[in-house]
Amino acid sequence: MTGIEKIVAKINEDAEADYRRVISQTEAEADTILQDAAAAAKSSAAETLAGVEAERREIERRAVSMAGLEVRKMRLELKQKLLQQAFDEALSKLLSMPEAEYEKFLVSLASRAAENGAELVFSAQDRKKYGEAVVAGVNSALKSRGAVVSLSEKTRNIPGGVIVCNGRVEVNCAFDTLLADQREELAAETAKILF
């Protein structure tokens, strides 16, 4: 081998060594980059999974909360429906009292609300059936106070009861009005009984 061939062989040998060193270094760097990327991907996946899991739990919590609200709303609606049925039943019982009891009850209501000169207003049906008798009963009850009431020619569209007109002041003793006025107080007591 000649001097030039030796120089070329040495250059080739050095180039080969540099090539292998660069390849080895590049492969090491690539491995490091791949390991870092894999670790970052794993960490990102874990964070994403944790975020998804947290979101799933929050959605589940909201769904349970909404279901609970819906159940409470349904219970409240049912209670209100049952209370309304109880008040409807109370009105029905008032309207279906035996005639003598019904008349006595109207006398009692009107006597407590009437002043001298008051007019008693009934539904058309009650005016015809009970009007004169109730006026007589109220006048008898108010005799000690010297008060007298009369039967109004007017009628009102009420389910039952009486409206006492003391001049410009009306005392509404219609059964539906009396129940509505007492509803809040009675609702609490009725709820205790029902629930």
Secondary structure, 3 states (H helix, E strand, C coil): CCHHHHHHHHHHHHHHHHHHHHHHHHHHHHHHHHHHHHHHHHHHHHHHHHHHHHHHHHHHHHHHHHHHHHHHHHHHHHHHHHHHHHHHHHHHHHHCCCHHHHHHHHHHHHHHHCCCCCEEEECHHHHHHHHHHHHHHHHHHHHHHCCCCEEEEEECCCCCEEEEEECCEEEEEEHHHHHHHHHHHHHHHHHHHHC
